[in-house]
Amino acid sequence: MSTGWIVLAPLLTLAGAAAVVAAERLFPYDRRQRLFREGFWTDLLLYGVLQSWVLGLVIGALIRAIDRFTGLSRFGLVSGWPLAGQVAFFVVSHDLYIYWFHRLQHASPVLWRLHEAHHSGTDVDWLSSLRSHCLEILVNQTIEFAPMVLLGAGPDVPLVKGAIGAVWGLWIHSNVDARTGRLQWLLNGPEAHRWHHALDRESHGRNYATKLALWDRIFGTAFLPAGRKPTGYGLGEAFPRGYLAQQAYAFRPFGG
């Protein structure tokens, strides 16, 4: 395994996070939002550090078990591709998957239970990307990384893909007054994704894309009104404050 990306990928992720936080301070979209807002430490330490670390171990073990059972990685179906080609393939293919799974989460009462924690924050900022139910992460990141292993991707591919995904997630949730013009219709950013988290009724069922806003354009779910700001964010109803309570809340009885 190349040692370069083992060091470089985490460094680039941290640098990207620092850049996003700095941009929030310098060019805030919503000036009322505080850096240390409610739930800051829960999102950073429990979701961002502890949950990510534990689930990383679980997902890694699960993927290795799948590969031992199937033996698919030995065929090396994409191993001859250049690094950039492999990364591009997995970025685009996973992004298309996540668009449709994300859309299904909003349509299915069961899957919504695993997704609502992500929408529970009344502030949308860089840390909002980290608040996701552990089972949602287990499903999505297993589906994200298992194909890389099973198709025989190079060992650097998950590192590069993971860094891109982490920084992009921080970026699209950031409280940055970004205005990218027509580029926003191709590449997703905070100006469109904040509408996905908005309470405004007309924004519901819109802007499901993560990286490529093109999916929303193709499938008719794009929403980016000019000259307007969301009236608020969140679920519009009470949601537990603590990490464990938020995890358990997904399993409350339906109708309760």
PLY file of the C-alpha trace (Angstrom):
ply
format ascii 1.0
element vertex 256
property float x
property float y
property float z
element edge 255
property int vertex1
property int vertex2
end_header
0.00 0.00 0.00
1.22 3.48 -0.82
1.98 5.36 2.38
1.48 8.76 0.79
-2.31 8.89 0.83
-2.52 7.34 4.31
-1.02 10.59 5.59
-2.17 12.97 2.87
-5.89 12.09 2.87
-6.44 12.90 6.59
-4.34 16.05 6.28
-6.36 17.24 3.29
-9.59 16.46 5.13
-8.49 18.50 8.16
-7.28 21.32 5.92
-10.59 21.29 4.06
-12.52 21.40 7.34
-10.41 24.33 8.55
-10.99 26.17 5.28
-14.76 25.67 5.51
-14.87 26.87 9.13
-12.80 29.93 8.21
-15.10 30.68 5.27
-18.11 30.51 7.61
-16.52 33.12 9.85
-15.45 35.38 6.99
-18.44 35.04 4.64
-21.45 33.89 6.69
-24.76 33.30 4.97
-26.67 33.66 8.22
-24.86 36.04 10.55
-26.91 35.03 13.59
-25.42 31.53 13.64
-22.73 30.95 16.24
-19.73 28.68 15.88
-20.45 26.97 19.20
-24.17 26.56 18.59
-26.45 24.12 20.39
-25.30 20.55 19.86
-21.80 21.56 18.75
-19.91 19.13 20.99
-22.40 16.31 20.44
-22.02 16.63 16.69
-18.25 17.03 16.74
-17.17 14.52 19.38
-19.92 11.90 19.51
-21.04 11.85 15.88
-17.90 13.08 14.17
-15.22 11.31 16.22
-16.61 8.45 18.31
-19.36 7.21 16.00
-17.17 7.56 12.91
-14.34 5.61 14.54
-16.55 2.77 15.81
-18.49 2.46 12.57
-15.26 2.55 10.58
-14.14 -0.58 12.41
-17.53 -2.29 12.00
-17.87 -1.43 8.31
-14.31 -2.50 7.58
-14.88 -5.86 9.25
-18.19 -6.33 7.42
-16.66 -5.60 4.01
-13.75 -7.97 4.66
-16.25 -10.68 5.62
-18.23 -10.11 2.42
-15.05 -10.33 0.38
-13.97 -13.53 2.09
-17.36 -15.05 1.36
-17.58 -13.95 -2.28
-13.93 -13.73 -3.27
-14.80 -11.00 -5.75
-11.76 -8.81 -5.15
-9.44 -11.44 -6.62
-10.79 -10.66 -10.09
-9.46 -7.11 -9.89
-12.10 -5.76 -12.25
-10.96 -2.14 -11.97
-7.43 -2.67 -10.66
-5.86 -1.85 -14.02
-7.48 1.57 -14.19
-5.48 4.67 -13.24
-6.11 6.09 -9.78
-8.02 9.11 -11.13
-10.26 6.90 -13.25
-11.09 4.65 -10.32
-11.84 7.58 -8.03
-14.02 9.27 -10.66
-15.96 6.05 -11.29
-16.73 5.49 -7.61
-17.51 9.16 -6.94
-20.06 9.37 -9.77
-21.63 5.92 -9.28
-22.00 6.35 -5.52
-23.36 9.86 -5.99
-26.12 8.54 -8.24
-26.92 5.84 -5.68
-27.02 8.32 -2.81
-29.35 10.63 -4.74
-31.94 7.87 -5.11
-31.46 6.40 -1.64
-31.71 9.90 -0.15
-34.91 10.47 -2.09
-36.27 7.13 -0.86
-35.44 8.09 2.73
-37.72 11.09 2.46
-40.51 8.99 0.92
-40.37 5.96 3.24
-41.62 6.35 6.85
-39.22 3.62 7.98
-36.13 5.01 6.28
-37.06 8.54 7.35
-36.66 7.42 10.97
-32.96 6.83 10.23
-32.60 10.12 8.35
-34.50 12.60 10.50
-31.60 13.07 12.94
-29.68 14.63 10.07
-32.50 17.15 9.56
-33.07 17.86 13.25
-30.67 20.79 13.64
-32.21 24.25 13.63
-28.88 25.59 12.37
-27.23 24.31 9.20
-23.45 24.52 9.27
-20.35 22.45 8.58
-21.03 20.16 11.54
-24.53 19.34 10.31
-22.97 16.91 7.86
-21.76 14.76 10.77
-25.12 14.30 12.48
-26.55 11.09 10.98
-28.03 8.04 12.69
-25.54 5.21 13.11
-27.66 2.78 11.05
-27.91 5.27 8.20
-24.11 5.56 8.16
-23.74 1.79 8.42
-25.87 1.27 5.31
-24.54 4.13 3.23
-20.84 3.73 3.95
-20.94 -0.04 3.49
-22.53 0.51 0.08
-20.00 3.27 -0.59
-16.81 1.37 0.24
-17.69 -2.28 -0.39
-17.66 -1.92 -4.21
-14.15 -0.46 -4.07
-12.89 -3.58 -2.31
-15.00 -6.09 -4.21
-14.11 -4.66 -7.61
-10.41 -4.64 -6.78
-9.78 -0.90 -6.53
-6.33 0.23 -5.48
-5.72 0.73 -1.76
-5.45 4.50 -2.22
-8.90 4.80 -3.79
-10.95 4.58 -0.54
-8.60 7.11 1.05
-9.01 9.63 -1.76
-12.74 8.98 -2.16
-13.25 9.26 1.60
-11.44 12.61 1.77
-13.47 14.00 -1.13
-16.73 12.85 0.44
-15.88 14.22 3.88
-14.86 17.68 2.69
-17.75 17.92 0.23
-20.20 17.05 2.98
-18.80 19.79 5.20
-18.95 22.24 2.29
-22.56 21.71 1.19
-23.81 22.09 4.78
-21.67 25.12 5.55
-23.02 28.50 6.57
-21.11 30.17 3.74
-22.61 32.78 1.45
-21.48 30.98 -1.70
-22.74 32.14 -5.07
-21.46 29.97 -7.89
-23.93 30.95 -10.59
-24.59 28.39 -13.28
-21.95 26.10 -11.82
-24.42 25.35 -9.01
-26.60 23.51 -11.50
-23.76 21.03 -12.06
-21.85 20.89 -8.76
-23.75 20.95 -5.48
-22.95 23.56 -2.86
-24.44 25.22 0.23
-26.62 27.67 -1.70
-28.85 24.82 -2.90
-28.40 22.27 -0.12
-29.53 24.65 2.62
-32.92 24.67 0.89
-33.05 20.90 1.32
-32.91 21.47 5.09
-35.37 24.38 5.03
-38.75 24.41 6.72
-40.35 26.20 3.75
-43.01 23.91 2.30
-42.12 24.50 -1.36
-38.57 23.28 -0.73
-39.69 19.89 0.57
-38.74 17.03 -1.74
-36.04 19.08 -3.42
-32.26 19.13 -3.81
-31.38 15.54 -2.89
-28.00 15.61 -4.64
-24.75 15.46 -2.71
-21.93 16.23 -5.13
-23.46 16.46 -8.57
-26.43 18.84 -8.59
-26.94 17.56 -12.11
-29.04 14.68 -10.71
-31.62 17.15 -9.38
-31.75 18.84 -12.77
-32.15 15.55 -14.65
-34.79 14.08 -12.32
-36.78 17.26 -11.72
-36.03 17.96 -8.06
-33.88 21.09 -8.33
-34.97 24.14 -6.33
-32.96 27.36 -6.11
-35.18 30.45 -5.90
-33.46 33.75 -6.60
-33.40 36.51 -4.03
-34.87 34.45 -1.18
-33.63 32.87 2.02
-35.11 29.95 3.95
-37.34 30.96 6.85
-35.79 28.32 9.11
-34.34 24.85 9.35
-35.03 21.60 11.14
-37.99 19.30 11.59
-40.47 21.85 12.89
-41.04 19.66 15.94
-39.25 18.63 19.11
-36.29 16.28 18.81
-34.12 14.78 21.58
-30.92 16.67 22.42
-28.50 13.94 23.53
-26.67 11.50 21.26
-28.10 8.31 22.78
-31.60 9.75 22.90
-31.34 10.73 19.24
-30.25 7.22 18.31
-33.07 5.61 20.31
-35.70 8.03 18.99
-35.64 6.30 15.60
-37.20 3.21 17.24
-40.20 4.91 18.84
-43.61 3.43 17.95
-45.17 4.70 14.75
-47.97 7.12 15.47
-46.25 8.14 18.69
0 1
1 2
2 3
3 4
4 5
5 6
6 7
7 8
8 9
9 10
10 11
11 12
12 13
13 14
14 15
15 16
16 17
17 18
18 19
19 20
20 21
21 22
22 23
23 24
24 25
25 26
26 27
27 28
28 29
29 30
30 31
31 32
32 33
33 34
34 35
35 36
36 37
37 38
38 39
39 40
40 41
41 42
42 43
43 44
44 45
45 46
46 47
47 48
48 49
49 50
50 51
51 52
52 53
53 54
54 55
55 56
56 57
57 58
58 59
59 60
60 61
61 62
62 63
63 64
64 65
65 66
66 67
67 68
68 69
69 70
70 71
71 72
72 73
73 74
74 75
75 76
76 77
77 78
78 79
79 80
80 81
81 82
82 83
83 84
84 85
85 86
86 87
87 88
88 89
89 90
90 91
91 92
92 93
93 94
94 95
95 96
96 97
97 98
98 99
99 100
100 101
101 102
102 103
103 104
104 105
105 106
106 107
107 108
108 109
109 110
110 111
111 112
112 113
113 114
114 115
115 116
116 117
117 118
118 119
119 120
120 121
121 122
122 123
123 124
124 125
125 126
126 127
127 128
128 129
129 130
130 131
131 132
132 133
133 134
134 135
135 136
136 137
137 138
138 139
139 140
140 141
141 142
142 143
143 144
144 145
145 146
146 147
147 148
148 149
149 150
150 151
151 152
152 153
153 154
154 155
155 156
156 157
157 158
158 159
159 160
160 161
161 162
162 163
163 164
164 165
165 166
166 167
167 168
168 169
169 170
170 171
171 172
172 173
173 174
174 175
175 176
176 177
177 178
178 179
179 180
180 181
181 182
182 183
183 184
184 185
185 186
186 187
187 188
188 189
189 190
190 191
191 192
192 193
193 194
194 195
195 196
196 197
197 198
198 199
199 200
200 201
201 202
202 203
203 204
204 205
205 206
206 207
207 208
208 209
209 210
210 211
211 212
212 213
213 214
214 215
215 216
216 217
217 218
218 219
219 220
220 221
221 222
222 223
223 224
224 225
225 226
226 227
227 228
228 229
229 230
230 231
231 232
232 233
233 234
234 235
235 236
236 237
237 238
238 239
239 240
240 241
241 242
242 243
243 244
244 245
245 246
246 247
247 248
248 249
249 250
250 251
251 252
252 253
253 254
254 255
